Amino acid sequence: MKQAKKHSVLRVFLIEGTILLLVVAIAALGYTFRKPLRIAYHRNREKAAQNAMRKSWKPEGPHDSYKRYESRWLHHKKALLELGYRQRHTYHTQHLKQGSMQEEQLFEEFRTKYPRGSYTIGWGSDLDIEDLAERMPVWDQLIEKYDVPIDDPCQPVAPGNREQALGS
């Protein structure tokens, strides 16, 4: 009888110990991969909020639901910036202006490099660009390349306009 109790107590401790070890391992994995998991969560929720905004917008109707979805979208967008998944840079351009040929060429060249890339731009007195962190060096190079006077002989030509520039 004593032998049977000893084995059952040992078995209980072994089972509980295994369960505890699994819980600790799962918690450690969650802690280790918390940033990628948070990024995936916010990307998913940002897309869902954007789709909901698109569906709820009606030109004639009330915009309460649109505003609710918009605030969710902005929350997830801000979280992705804070997590470092996206970055926002402000460029104080001297010659590059909104609606200029240089701006057109800059964005055409970017779209040639990243045809399915998604980014956000904003013009005020400066150019604000929000994009994936790994693409920000490309933006830096392009802004430097296209922020030159329009009559500068070093003015770059966009990839699609090379034939026009050569007079073909």
DSSP file (Angstrom, degrees, kcal/mol; ACC not computed):
  #  RESIDUE AA STRUCTURE BP1 BP2  ACC     N-H-->O    O-->H-N    N-H-->O    O-->H-N    TCO  KAPPA ALPHA  PHI   PSI    X-CA   Y-CA   Z-CA
    1    1 A M     >        0   0    0      0, 0.0     4,-2.0     0, 0.0     5,-0.2   0.000 360.0 360.0 360.0 -43.5    0.0    0.0    0.0
    2    2 A K  H  >  +     0   0    0      1,-0.2     4,-2.1     2,-0.2     5,-0.1   0.884 360.0  53.7 -62.7 -36.8    2.8    2.4    0.9
    3    3 A Q  H  > S+     0   0    0      1,-0.2     4,-2.0     2,-0.2    -1,-0.2   0.891 107.3  50.5 -64.7 -40.4    4.5    1.6   -2.4
    4    4 A A  H  > S+     0   0    0      1,-0.2     4,-2.0     2,-0.2    -1,-0.2   0.888 111.1  48.4 -66.3 -40.0    1.3    2.5   -4.4
    5    5 A K  H  X S+     0   0    0     -4,-2.0     4,-2.3     2,-0.2     5,-0.2   0.897 109.4  53.5 -66.0 -39.7    0.9    5.8   -2.6
    6    6 A K  H  X S+     0   0    0     -4,-2.1     4,-2.2     1,-0.2    -2,-0.2   0.909 110.5  46.5 -62.7 -42.8    4.6    6.7   -3.2
    7    7 A H  H  X S+     0   0    0     -4,-2.0     4,-2.5     1,-0.2    -1,-0.2   0.891 112.1  49.7 -68.6 -38.7    4.2    6.0   -7.0
    8    8 A S  H  X S+     0   0    0     -4,-2.0     4,-2.1     2,-0.2    -2,-0.2   0.882 112.1  47.6 -69.5 -36.8    1.0    8.0   -7.3
    9    9 A V  H  X S+     0   0    0     -4,-2.3     4,-2.4     2,-0.2    -2,-0.2   0.916 113.1  48.8 -67.0 -43.2    2.5   11.0   -5.4
   10   10 A L  H  X S+     0   0    0     -4,-2.2     4,-2.3    -5,-0.2    -2,-0.2   0.905 110.9  50.6 -61.8 -42.5    5.6   10.9   -7.6
   11   11 A R  H  X S+     0   0    0     -4,-2.5     4,-2.5     2,-0.2    -1,-0.2   0.899 109.6  50.6 -62.9 -41.4    3.4   10.7  -10.7
   12   12 A V  H  X S+     0   0    0     -4,-2.1     4,-2.9     2,-0.2     5,-0.2   0.925 111.6  47.5 -62.7 -45.8    1.4   13.7   -9.6
   13   13 A F  H  X S+     0   0    0     -4,-2.4     4,-2.5     1,-0.2    -1,-0.2   0.884 112.3  50.6 -63.8 -38.1    4.6   15.7   -9.0
   14   14 A L  H  X S+     0   0    0     -4,-2.3     4,-2.2     2,-0.2    -2,-0.2   0.922 113.0  44.9 -65.2 -45.0    5.9   14.7  -12.4
   15   15 A I  H  X S+     0   0    0     -4,-2.5     4,-2.4     2,-0.2    -2,-0.2   0.932 115.8  46.4 -65.1 -46.5    2.7   15.7  -14.2
   16   16 A E  H  X S+     0   0    0     -4,-2.9     4,-2.6     1,-0.2    -2,-0.2   0.896 112.3  51.3 -63.8 -39.4    2.5   19.0  -12.3
   17   17 A G  H  X S+     0   0    0     -4,-2.5     4,-2.5    -5,-0.2    -1,-0.2   0.895 110.2  49.1 -63.8 -40.7    6.2   19.7  -12.9
   18   18 A T  H  X S+     0   0    0     -4,-2.2     4,-2.3     2,-0.2    -2,-0.2   0.914 111.9  48.2 -64.9 -43.7    5.8   19.0  -16.7
   19   19 A I  H  X S+     0   0    0     -4,-2.4     4,-2.4     2,-0.2    -2,-0.2   0.925 112.6  48.7 -63.0 -44.2    2.8   21.3  -16.9
   20   20 A L  H  X S+     0   0    0     -4,-2.6     4,-2.5     1,-0.2    -2,-0.2   0.910 110.5  51.2 -62.1 -42.4    4.6   24.0  -15.0
   21   21 A L  H  X S+     0   0    0     -4,-2.5     4,-2.4     1,-0.2    -1,-0.2   0.898 110.4  49.3 -62.3 -41.3    7.7   23.6  -17.3
   22   22 A L  H  X S+     0   0    0     -4,-2.3     4,-2.7     2,-0.2     5,-0.2   0.911 110.6  49.9 -64.2 -42.9    5.4   23.9  -20.4
   23   23 A V  H  X S+     0   0    0     -4,-2.4     4,-2.4     2,-0.2    -2,-0.2   0.925 112.5  47.2 -61.7 -44.6    3.7   27.1  -19.0
   24   24 A V  H  X S+     0   0    0     -4,-2.5     4,-2.5     2,-0.2    -2,-0.2   0.908 112.4  50.1 -64.1 -41.7    7.1   28.6  -18.3
   25   25 A A  H  X S+     0   0    0     -4,-2.4     4,-2.4     2,-0.2    -2,-0.2   0.911 111.7  47.6 -63.9 -42.5    8.4   27.7  -21.7
   26   26 A I  H  X S+     0   0    0     -4,-2.7     4,-2.5     2,-0.2    -2,-0.2   0.906 112.6  49.2 -65.2 -41.1    5.3   29.2  -23.4
   27   27 A A  H  X S+     0   0    0     -4,-2.4     4,-2.3    -5,-0.2    -2,-0.2   0.901 111.0  50.1 -64.4 -40.4    5.7   32.4  -21.3
   28   28 A A  H  X S+     0   0    0     -4,-2.5     4,-2.7     2,-0.2    -2,-0.2   0.906 111.3  48.4 -65.0 -42.0    9.4   32.6  -22.2
   29   29 A L  H  X S+     0   0    0     -4,-2.4     4,-2.5     2,-0.2    -2,-0.2   0.923 111.7  49.6 -63.4 -43.6    8.6   32.2  -25.9
   30   30 A G  H  < S+     0   0    0     -4,-2.5    -2,-0.2     1,-0.2    -1,-0.2   0.893 113.1  46.9 -61.3 -39.6    5.9   34.8  -25.7
   31   31 A Y  H >< S+     0   0    0     -4,-2.3     3,-1.0     1,-0.2     4,-0.3   0.902 112.3  50.2 -68.4 -40.8    8.3   37.2  -24.0
   32   32 A T  H 3< S+     0   0    0     -4,-2.7     3,-0.3     1,-0.2    -2,-0.2   0.895 120.8  33.6 -64.3 -41.0   11.0   36.5  -26.5
   33   33 A F  T 3X S+     0   0    0     -4,-2.5     4,-1.9     1,-0.2    -1,-0.2   0.010  82.4 116.2-105.4  27.6    8.8   37.2  -29.5
   34   34 A R  H <> S+     0   0    0     -3,-1.0     4,-2.5     1,-0.2     5,-0.2   0.881  73.6  52.1 -67.6 -37.6    6.6   39.9  -28.0
   35   35 A K  H  > S+     0   0    0     -3,-0.3     4,-2.7    -4,-0.3     5,-0.2   0.957 111.6  44.3 -67.0 -49.4    7.7   42.6  -30.4
   36   36 A P  H  > S+     0   0    0      0, 0.0     4,-2.5     0, 0.0    -1,-0.2   0.885 114.9  50.8 -61.2 -35.0    7.0   40.6  -33.6
   37   37 A L  H  X S+     0   0    0     -4,-1.9     4,-2.4     2,-0.2    -2,-0.2   0.910 111.1  47.5 -67.3 -40.7    3.7   39.4  -32.2
   38   38 A R  H  X S+     0   0    0     -4,-2.5     4,-2.7     2,-0.2     5,-0.2   0.905 111.9  50.6 -66.3 -40.4    2.7   43.0  -31.3
   39   39 A I  H  X S+     0   0    0     -4,-2.7     4,-2.6     2,-0.2     5,-0.2   0.939 111.1  48.2 -61.7 -46.7    3.7   44.2  -34.8
   40   40 A A  H  X S+     0   0    0     -4,-2.5     4,-2.3    -5,-0.2    -2,-0.2   0.913 112.3  50.0 -60.4 -42.4    1.7   41.5  -36.4
   41   41 A Y  H  X S+     0   0    0     -4,-2.4     4,-2.6     1,-0.2     5,-0.2   0.949 113.2  44.3 -60.7 -50.0   -1.3   42.3  -34.2
   42   42 A H  H  X S+     0   0    0     -4,-2.7     4,-2.3     2,-0.2    -2,-0.2   0.857 112.5  52.1 -68.3 -35.0   -1.2   46.0  -35.0
   43   43 A R  H  X S+     0   0    0     -4,-2.6     4,-2.2    -5,-0.2    -1,-0.2   0.936 112.3  46.4 -63.2 -45.0   -0.7   45.5  -38.7
   44   44 A N  H  X S+     0   0    0     -4,-2.3     4,-2.1    -5,-0.2    -2,-0.2   0.931 115.3  44.7 -62.6 -47.1   -3.7   43.2  -38.8
   45   45 A R  H  X S+     0   0    0     -4,-2.6     4,-2.5     2,-0.2    -1,-0.2   0.838 110.1  55.8 -69.3 -32.9   -5.9   45.5  -36.8
   46   46 A E  H  X S+     0   0    0     -4,-2.3     4,-2.2    -5,-0.2    -1,-0.2   0.930 109.8  46.0 -63.5 -44.9   -4.7   48.6  -38.9
   47   47 A K  H  X S+     0   0    0     -4,-2.2     4,-2.6     2,-0.2    -2,-0.2   0.908 112.3  50.8 -63.4 -41.9   -5.8   46.8  -42.1
   48   48 A A  H  X S+     0   0    0     -4,-2.1     4,-2.4     1,-0.2    -2,-0.2   0.915 111.4  47.4 -63.2 -42.5   -9.2   45.8  -40.5
   49   49 A A  H  X S+     0   0    0     -4,-2.5     4,-2.4     2,-0.2    -1,-0.2   0.890 111.5  51.4 -65.3 -38.9   -9.8   49.4  -39.4
   50   50 A Q  H  X S+     0   0    0     -4,-2.2     4,-2.3     2,-0.2    -2,-0.2   0.920 111.1  47.0 -64.5 -43.8   -8.9   50.7  -42.8
   51   51 A N  H  X S+     0   0    0     -4,-2.6     4,-2.2     1,-0.2    -2,-0.2   0.901 112.1  50.5 -64.1 -40.4  -11.3   48.3  -44.5
   52   52 A A  H  X S+     0   0    0     -4,-2.4     4,-2.3     2,-0.2    -2,-0.2   0.889 109.1  51.6 -65.2 -38.7  -14.1   49.1  -42.1
   53   53 A M  H  X S+     0   0    0     -4,-2.4     4,-1.3     2,-0.2    -2,-0.2   0.931 109.6  50.2 -61.1 -44.9  -13.5   52.9  -42.7
   54   54 A R  H  < S+     0   0    0     -4,-2.3     3,-0.2     1,-0.2    -2,-0.2   0.905 114.5  43.7 -60.3 -42.5  -13.8   52.2  -46.5
   55   55 A K  H  < S+     0   0    0     -4,-2.2    -1,-0.2     1,-0.2    -2,-0.2   0.825 114.4  48.8 -73.4 -32.0  -17.0   50.3  -46.0
   56   56 A S  H  < S+     0   0    0     -4,-2.3     2,-0.4    -5,-0.2    10,-0.3   0.632  83.4 106.2 -87.2 -12.4  -18.6   52.7  -43.6
   57   57 A W     <  +     0   0    0     -4,-1.3     6,-0.1    -3,-0.2     3,-0.1  -0.533  41.1 170.4 -74.8 126.2  -18.0   55.9  -45.5
   58   58 A K        -     0   0    0     -2,-0.4     3,-0.2     3,-0.2     8,-0.1  -0.997  31.5-143.5-133.8 128.3  -21.1   57.3  -47.1
   59   59 A P  S    S+     0   0    0      0, 0.0    -1,-0.1     0, 0.0     4,-0.1   0.826 101.2  34.1 -62.1 -30.6  -21.2   60.8  -48.6
   60   60 A E  S    S+     0   0    0      2,-0.1    -3,-0.0    -3,-0.1     0, 0.0   0.658 108.4  75.0 -99.0 -16.3  -24.7   61.5  -47.5
   61   61 A G  S    S-     0   0    0     -3,-0.2    -3,-0.2     1,-0.2     2,-0.1  -0.272  90.4 -74.5 -97.6 178.2  -24.9   59.7  -44.1
   62   62 A P        -     0   0    0      0, 0.0     3,-0.2     0, 0.0     4,-0.2  -0.376  32.0-148.0 -69.1 149.7  -23.6   60.3  -40.6
   63   63 A H     >  +     0   0    0      1,-0.2     4,-2.5     2,-0.1     5,-0.2   0.063  62.3 113.6-109.3  23.6  -19.9   59.6  -40.1
   64   64 A D  H  > S+     0   0    0      1,-0.2     4,-1.9     2,-0.2    -1,-0.2   0.938  82.8  42.9 -61.8 -47.9  -19.9   58.3  -36.5
   65   65 A S  H  > S+     0   0    0     -3,-0.2     4,-2.4     1,-0.2     5,-0.2   0.881 112.5  54.6 -67.8 -36.0  -18.9   54.8  -37.4
   66   66 A Y  H  > S+     0   0    0    -10,-0.3     4,-2.7     1,-0.2    -2,-0.2   0.938 109.0  47.7 -60.3 -46.2  -16.3   56.2  -39.8
   67   67 A K  H  X S+     0   0    0     -4,-2.5     4,-2.3     2,-0.2    -1,-0.2   0.863 110.0  52.9 -63.9 -36.4  -14.7   58.3  -37.1
   68   68 A R  H  X S+     0   0    0     -4,-1.9     4,-1.6     2,-0.2    -1,-0.2   0.937 113.2  43.0 -63.9 -46.0  -14.7   55.4  -34.7
   69   69 A Y  H  X S+     0   0    0     -4,-2.4     4,-2.7     1,-0.2    -2,-0.2   0.869 111.7  55.4 -67.5 -35.9  -12.8   53.2  -37.2
   70   70 A E  H  X S+     0   0    0     -4,-2.7     4,-2.7    -5,-0.2    -1,-0.2   0.907 106.1  50.3 -64.0 -41.0  -10.5   56.1  -38.1
   71   71 A S  H  X S+     0   0    0     -4,-2.3     4,-1.9     2,-0.2    -1,-0.2   0.875 111.6  48.9 -66.3 -35.4   -9.5   56.5  -34.4
   72   72 A R  H  X S+     0   0    0     -4,-1.6     4,-2.3     2,-0.2     5,-0.2   0.926 111.0  50.2 -64.9 -44.4   -8.8   52.8  -34.2
   73   73 A W  H  X S+     0   0    0     -4,-2.7     4,-2.4     1,-0.2    -2,-0.2   0.923 111.2  48.0 -59.9 -45.7   -6.7   53.0  -37.4
   74   74 A L  H  X S+     0   0    0     -4,-2.7     4,-2.5     1,-0.2    -1,-0.2   0.869 109.1  54.8 -63.9 -36.7   -4.7   56.0  -36.0
   75   75 A H  H  X S+     0   0    0     -4,-1.9     4,-2.1     2,-0.2    -2,-0.2   0.939 112.4  41.8 -61.2 -47.3   -4.2   54.1  -32.8
   76   76 A H  H  X S+     0   0    0     -4,-2.3     4,-2.0     2,-0.2    -2,-0.2   0.856 113.1  53.7 -70.9 -34.2   -2.7   51.1  -34.6
   77   77 A K  H  X S+     0   0    0     -4,-2.4     4,-1.5    -5,-0.2    -1,-0.2   0.915 110.3  47.2 -63.4 -43.3   -0.7   53.3  -37.0
   78   78 A K  H  X S+     0   0    0     -4,-2.5     4,-2.5     1,-0.2    -2,-0.2   0.890 109.4  54.2 -64.9 -40.3    0.8   55.1  -34.0
   79   79 A A  H  X S+     0   0    0     -4,-2.1     4,-2.2     1,-0.2     6,-0.2   0.894 106.1  52.2 -62.1 -40.0    1.6   51.8  -32.3
   80   80 A L  H  <>S+     0   0    0     -4,-2.0     6,-1.6     2,-0.2     5,-1.5   0.842 109.9  49.3 -66.8 -32.6    3.5   50.6  -35.4
   81   81 A L  H ><5S+     0   0    0     -4,-1.5     3,-1.0     4,-0.2    -2,-0.2   0.924 111.5  48.7 -67.7 -44.7    5.6   53.9  -35.3
   82   82 A E  H 3<5S+     0   0    0     -4,-2.5    -2,-0.2     1,-0.3    -1,-0.2   0.836 108.8  53.3 -65.2 -33.3    6.3   53.4  -31.6
   83   83 A L  T 3<5S-     0   0    0     -4,-2.2    -1,-0.3    -5,-0.2    -2,-0.2   0.587 114.1-118.7 -77.6  -9.8    7.4   49.8  -32.2
   84   84 A G  T < 5S+     0   0    0     -3,-1.0    49,-0.2    -4,-0.4    -3,-0.2   0.535  82.5 119.7  85.2   6.3    9.8   50.9  -34.9
   85   85 A Y  S   <S+     0   0    0     -5,-1.5    48,-2.0    -6,-0.2     2,-0.3   0.907  83.3  25.2 -68.4 -40.8    8.1   49.0  -37.7
   86   86 A R  E    S-A  132   0A   0     -6,-1.6     2,-0.3    46,-0.3    -2,-0.3  -0.838  74.8-157.4-117.0 159.1    7.5   52.2  -39.5
   87   87 A Q  E     -A  131   0A   0     44,-2.9    44,-2.0    -2,-0.3     2,-0.5  -0.951   6.9-146.3-132.7 155.7    9.3   55.5  -39.3
   88   88 A R  E     -A  130   0A   0     -2,-0.3     2,-0.4    42,-0.2    42,-0.2  -0.989  17.0-175.8-123.8 125.8    8.4   59.1  -40.0
   89   89 A H  E     -A  129   0A   0     40,-2.7    40,-2.7    -2,-0.5     2,-0.5  -0.943  14.9-149.4-119.9 143.3   10.9   61.6  -41.4
   90   90 A T  E     -A  128   0A   0     -2,-0.4     2,-0.5    38,-0.2    38,-0.2  -0.958  13.3-159.2-110.5 125.0   10.4   65.2  -42.1
   91   91 A Y  E     -A  127   0A   0     36,-3.4    36,-2.4    -2,-0.5     2,-1.2  -0.909  10.8-150.5-108.4 125.9   12.5   66.6  -44.9
   92   92 A H        -     0   0    0     -2,-0.5     2,-0.2    34,-0.2    34,-0.1  -0.757  28.5-169.0 -93.0  89.2   13.2   70.3  -45.1
   93   93 A T        -     0   0    0     -2,-1.2    51,-0.0     3,-0.1    -2,-0.0  -0.552  21.7-169.4 -87.0 145.6   13.5   70.6  -48.9
   94   94 A Q  S    S+     0   0    0     -2,-0.2    -1,-0.1    53,-0.1    54,-0.1   0.824  87.4  12.3 -97.2 -41.9   14.7   73.7  -50.7
   95   95 A H  S    S+     0   0    0     54,-0.1     2,-0.6    52,-0.0     7,-0.1   0.647 103.0  92.2-113.3 -21.4   13.9   73.0  -54.3
   96   96 A L        +     0   0    0      6,-0.1     2,-0.3    47,-0.1    -3,-0.1  -0.680  56.9 174.2 -80.7 116.2   11.6   70.0  -54.2
   97   97 A K    >   -     0   0    0     -2,-0.6     3,-1.7    26,-0.0     6,-0.4  -0.849  38.3 -87.0-124.8 158.5    8.0   71.3  -54.0
   98   98 A Q  T 3  S+     0   0    0     -2,-0.3     3,-0.1     1,-0.3     4,-0.0  -0.406 112.5  13.4 -63.9 133.5    4.6   69.7  -54.1
   99   99 A G  T 3  S+     0   0    0      1,-0.3    -1,-0.3    -2,-0.1     2,-0.1   0.452  96.2 133.8  81.9   0.8    3.3   69.2  -57.7
  100  100 A S  S <> S-     0   0    0     -3,-1.7     4,-2.0     1,-0.1    -1,-0.3  -0.352  70.4-114.8 -81.4 164.7    6.7   69.8  -59.3
  101  101 A M  H  > S+     0   0    0      1,-0.2     4,-2.5     2,-0.2     5,-0.2   0.856 117.9  57.0 -63.4 -35.7    8.3   67.7  -62.0
  102  102 A Q  H  > S+     0   0    0      2,-0.2     4,-2.6     1,-0.2    -1,-0.2   0.913 105.8  49.0 -63.1 -42.3   11.0   66.7  -59.5
  103  103 A E  H  > S+     0   0    0     -6,-0.4     4,-2.4     2,-0.2     5,-0.2   0.927 110.8  50.9 -62.9 -43.9    8.4   65.4  -57.1
  104  104 A E  H  X S+     0   0    0     -4,-2.0     4,-2.1     1,-0.2    -2,-0.2   0.920 112.3  46.1 -58.4 -45.8    6.8   63.4  -59.8
  105  105 A Q  H  X S+     0   0    0     -4,-2.5     4,-2.5     2,-0.2    -1,-0.2   0.883 109.9  54.7 -66.5 -39.5   10.1   61.9  -60.9
  106  106 A L  H  X S+     0   0    0     -4,-2.6     4,-2.2     1,-0.2    -2,-0.2   0.948 112.4  42.0 -59.3 -50.5   11.0   61.1  -57.2
  107  107 A F  H  X S+     0   0    0     -4,-2.4     4,-2.6     1,-0.2    -1,-0.2   0.842 112.2  55.0 -69.2 -32.5    7.9   59.1  -56.6
  108  108 A E  H  X S+     0   0    0     -4,-2.1     4,-1.6    -5,-0.2    -1,-0.2   0.915 109.4  47.4 -64.4 -41.9    8.1   57.4  -60.0
  109  109 A E  H  X S+     0   0    0     -4,-2.5     4,-1.8     2,-0.2    -2,-0.2   0.901 112.1  49.8 -66.4 -40.1   11.6   56.2  -59.2
  110  110 A F  H  X S+     0   0    0     -4,-2.2     4,-2.7     1,-0.2    -2,-0.2   0.934 110.5  49.5 -63.3 -44.2   10.5   55.0  -55.8
  111  111 A R  H  < S+     0   0    0     -4,-2.6    -1,-0.2     1,-0.2    -2,-0.2   0.787 107.5  55.9 -66.6 -26.4    7.5   53.1  -57.3
  112  112 A T  H  < S+     0   0    0     -4,-1.6    -1,-0.2    -5,-0.2    -2,-0.2   0.898 112.9  40.8 -68.4 -40.6    9.9   51.6  -59.8
  113  113 A K  H  < S+     0   0    0     -4,-1.8    -2,-0.2     1,-0.3    -1,-0.2   0.881 132.8  23.6 -73.3 -39.0   12.0   50.2  -56.9
  114  114 A Y    ><  +     0   0    0     -4,-2.7     3,-1.7    -5,-0.2    -1,-0.3  -0.716  68.6 173.1-129.0  78.4    9.0   49.2  -54.8
  115  115 A P  T 3  S+     0   0    0      0, 0.0    -1,-0.1     0, 0.0    -4,-0.1   0.787  85.3  35.5 -63.0 -27.4    6.1   48.7  -57.1
  116  116 A R  T 3  S+     0   0    0      2,-0.1     2,-0.1     0, 0.0    -5,-0.1   0.183  90.6 131.8-108.9  16.5    3.8   47.3  -54.3
  117  117 A G    <   -     0   0    0     -3,-1.7     2,-0.5    -6,-0.1    -3,-0.1  -0.389  43.9-151.3 -71.9 145.9    5.2   49.5  -51.6
  118  118 A S        +     0   0    0     -2,-0.1    14,-0.4     2,-0.0     2,-0.3  -0.974  26.9 152.9-119.8 129.7    2.8   51.4  -49.3
  119  119 A Y        -     0   0    0     -2,-0.5     2,-0.4    12,-0.1    12,-0.2  -0.939  34.6-128.8-148.1 166.5    3.9   54.7  -47.8
  120  120 A T  E     -B  130   0A   0     10,-2.6    10,-3.0    -2,-0.3     2,-0.3  -0.984  23.1-175.1-124.0 132.6    2.3   57.9  -46.5
  121  121 A I  E     -B  129   0A   0     -2,-0.4     2,-0.3     8,-0.2     8,-0.2  -0.900   4.3-174.8-123.0 156.5    3.3   61.4  -47.6
  122  122 A G  E     -B  128   0A   0      6,-2.0     6,-3.1    -2,-0.3     2,-0.5  -0.965  10.1-153.6-150.2 133.2    2.3   64.8  -46.4
  123  123 A W  E     +B  127   0A   0     -2,-0.3     4,-0.2     4,-0.2     2,-0.2  -0.915  35.4 131.3-108.2 131.4    3.2   68.3  -47.7
  124  124 A G  S    S-     0   0    0      2,-2.3   -26,-0.2    -2,-0.5    -1,-0.0  -0.218  92.6 -42.0-133.8-125.2    3.1   71.3  -45.5
  125  125 A S  S    S+     0   0    0     -2,-0.2     2,-0.3     2,-0.0   -32,-0.1   0.685 138.5  32.8 -77.4 -18.0    6.1   73.6  -45.5
  126  126 A D  S    S-     0   0    0    -34,-0.1    -2,-2.3   -29,-0.0     2,-0.6  -0.798  92.3-103.6-128.6 170.3    8.1   70.4  -45.4
  127  127 A L  E     -AB  91 123A   0    -36,-2.4   -36,-3.4    -2,-0.3     2,-0.5  -0.881  31.4-164.6-100.5 121.5    7.8   66.9  -46.8
  128  128 A D  E     -AB  90 122A   0     -6,-3.1    -6,-2.0    -2,-0.6     2,-0.4  -0.917   7.0-174.8-106.1 128.8    6.7   64.2  -44.3
  129  129 A I  E     -AB  89 121A   0    -40,-2.7   -40,-2.7    -2,-0.5     2,-0.5  -0.990   8.6-171.1-126.9 131.4    7.2   60.6  -45.3
  130  130 A E  E     +AB  88 120A   0    -10,-3.0   -10,-2.6    -2,-0.4     2,-0.3  -0.986  29.6 132.1-120.9 123.6    6.1   57.6  -43.2
  131  131 A D  E     -A   87   0A   0    -44,-2.0   -44,-2.9    -2,-0.5   -12,-0.1  -0.904  60.1 -51.4-155.4 178.2    7.3   54.2  -44.4
  132  132 A L  E >>  -A   86   0A   0    -14,-0.4     3,-1.5    -2,-0.3     4,-0.6  -0.319  52.7-120.4 -59.8 143.5    8.8   51.0  -43.3
  133  133 A A  G >4 S+     0   0    0    -48,-2.0     3,-1.1     1,-0.3    -1,-0.1   0.863 110.7  56.4 -57.0 -39.4   12.0   51.5  -41.4
  134  134 A E  G 34 S+     0   0    0    -49,-0.3    -1,-0.3     1,-0.2     4,-0.2   0.677 106.0  51.5 -71.4 -14.7   14.2   49.5  -43.8
  135  135 A R  G X> S+     0   0    0     -3,-1.5     4,-1.6     1,-0.2     3,-0.5   0.514  83.2  89.1 -96.8  -5.0   13.1   51.8  -46.7
  136  136 A M  H <X S+     0   0    0     -3,-1.1     4,-2.5    -4,-0.6     5,-0.2   0.864  81.7  57.7 -64.5 -35.4   13.9   55.1  -45.1
  137  137 A P  H 3> S+     0   0    0      0, 0.0     4,-2.1     0, 0.0    -1,-0.2   0.868 104.7  53.4 -60.8 -32.4   17.5   55.2  -46.4
  138  138 A V  H <> S+     0   0    0     -3,-0.5     4,-2.6     2,-0.2    -2,-0.2   0.918 108.5  48.9 -65.6 -42.9   16.1   54.9  -49.9
  139  139 A W  H  X S+     0   0    0     -4,-1.6     4,-2.9     2,-0.2     5,-0.3   0.921 108.9  53.6 -61.3 -43.1   13.9   58.0  -49.2
  140  140 A D  H  X S+     0   0    0     -4,-2.5     4,-2.1     1,-0.2    -2,-0.2   0.928 111.3  45.4 -56.7 -46.2   16.9   59.8  -47.9
  141  141 A Q  H  X S+     0   0    0     -4,-2.1     4,-2.3     1,-0.2    -1,-0.2   0.910 113.9  48.5 -64.5 -43.2   18.9   59.1  -51.1
  142  142 A L  H  X S+     0   0    0     -4,-2.6     4,-2.4     2,-0.2     5,-0.2   0.901 110.8  49.8 -67.1 -40.2   16.0   60.1  -53.3
  143  143 A I  H  X S+     0   0    0     -4,-2.9     4,-1.7     1,-0.2    -1,-0.2   0.933 113.1  47.2 -63.0 -44.2   15.3   63.3  -51.5
  144  144 A E  H  < S+     0   0    0     -4,-2.1    -2,-0.2    -5,-0.3    -1,-0.2   0.895 113.5  49.6 -62.6 -39.3   19.0   64.3  -51.7
  145  145 A K  H  < S+     0   0    0     -4,-2.3    -2,-0.2     1,-0.2    -1,-0.2   0.875 119.5  34.5 -67.9 -39.3   19.0   63.3  -55.4
  146  146 A Y  H  < S+     0   0    0     -4,-2.4     2,-1.5     1,-0.2    -1,-0.2   0.529  92.4  89.0 -99.5  -7.0   15.9   65.3  -56.4
  147  147 A D     <  +     0   0    0     -4,-1.7    -1,-0.2    -5,-0.2   -53,-0.1  -0.438  66.6 109.1 -89.9  63.7   16.2   68.3  -54.1
  148  148 A V  S    S-     0   0    0     -2,-1.5   -46,-0.1   -53,-0.1    -3,-0.0  -0.915  82.1 -78.4-130.2 157.6   18.3   70.3  -56.6
  149  149 A P    >   -     0   0    0      0, 0.0     3,-1.7     0, 0.0     6,-0.1  -0.250  40.6-122.3 -56.9 146.3   17.4   73.4  -58.6
  150  150 A I  T 3  S+     0   0    0      1,-0.3     5,-0.1   -55,-0.1    -3,-0.0   0.793 112.1  49.0 -62.9 -29.9   15.3   72.5  -61.7
  151  151 A D  T 3  S+     0   0    0      3,-0.0    -1,-0.3     2,-0.0     0, 0.0   0.372  82.1 122.7 -92.7   5.5   17.9   74.1  -64.1
  152  152 A D    X   -     0   0    0     -3,-1.7     3,-2.0     1,-0.1    -4,-0.1  -0.477  64.8-137.4 -66.0 131.0   20.8   72.3  -62.4
  153  153 A P  T 3  S+     0   0    0      0, 0.0    -1,-0.1     0, 0.0    -3,-0.0   0.720 104.8  60.4 -63.9 -17.9   22.7   70.2  -65.0
  154  154 A C  T 3  S+     0   0    0     -5,-0.1    -2,-0.1     2,-0.0    -3,-0.0   0.349  72.9 134.3 -88.7   6.3   22.9   67.4  -62.4
  155  155 A Q    <   -     0   0    0     -3,-2.0    -9,-0.1    -6,-0.1   -10,-0.0  -0.388  56.8-127.1 -58.2 121.5   19.1   67.3  -62.3
  156  156 A P        -     0   0    0      0, 0.0     2,-0.5     0, 0.0    -1,-0.1  -0.291  11.6-134.8 -72.6 158.4   18.2   63.5  -62.4
  157  157 A V        -     0   0    0    -52,-0.0     5,-0.1     2,-0.0   -55,-0.0  -0.944  24.5-114.5-113.3 133.4   15.9   62.0  -64.9
  158  158 A A    >   -     0   0    0     -2,-0.5     3,-1.4     1,-0.1     4,-0.3  -0.294  29.3-111.2 -64.4 150.6   13.3   59.5  -63.8
  159  159 A P  G >  S+     0   0    0      0, 0.0     3,-0.9     0, 0.0     4,-0.2   0.852 116.7  48.6 -53.2 -40.7   13.7   56.0  -65.1
  160  160 A G  G 3  S+     0   0    0      1,-0.2     3,-0.3     2,-0.1     4,-0.2   0.669 109.7  53.4 -75.2 -16.4   10.6   56.2  -67.3
  161  161 A N  G <> S+     0   0    0     -3,-1.4     4,-2.3     1,-0.2    -1,-0.2   0.253  73.6 103.1-104.7  11.9   11.5   59.5  -68.8
  162  162 A R  H <> S+     0   0    0     -3,-0.9     4,-1.9    -4,-0.3     6,-0.2   0.897  81.7  51.0 -61.5 -40.9   15.0   58.7  -70.0
  163  163 A E  H  4>S+     0   0    0     -3,-0.3     5,-2.4    -4,-0.2     4,-0.5   0.901 110.7  49.2 -64.8 -40.1   13.9   58.4  -73.6
  164  164 A Q  H >45S+     0   0    0      1,-0.2     3,-1.0    -4,-0.2    -1,-0.2   0.907 110.3  50.7 -63.9 -41.3   12.2   61.8  -73.5
  165  165 A A  H 3<5S+     0   0    0     -4,-2.3    -1,-0.2     1,-0.3    -2,-0.2   0.837 108.3  52.1 -67.7 -31.7   15.3   63.4  -72.0
  166  166 A L  T 3<5S-     0   0    0     -4,-1.9    -1,-0.3    -5,-0.2    -2,-0.2   0.536 116.8-114.6 -82.2  -5.4   17.5   61.9  -74.7
  167  167 A G  T < 5       0   0    0     -3,-1.0    -3,-0.2    -4,-0.5    -2,-0.1   0.694 360.0 360.0  84.0  20.2   15.1   63.4  -77.4
  168  168 A S      <       0   0    0     -5,-2.4    -4,-0.2    -6,-0.2    -5,-0.1   0.476 360.0 360.0 -80.4 360.0   13.9   60.1  -78.8
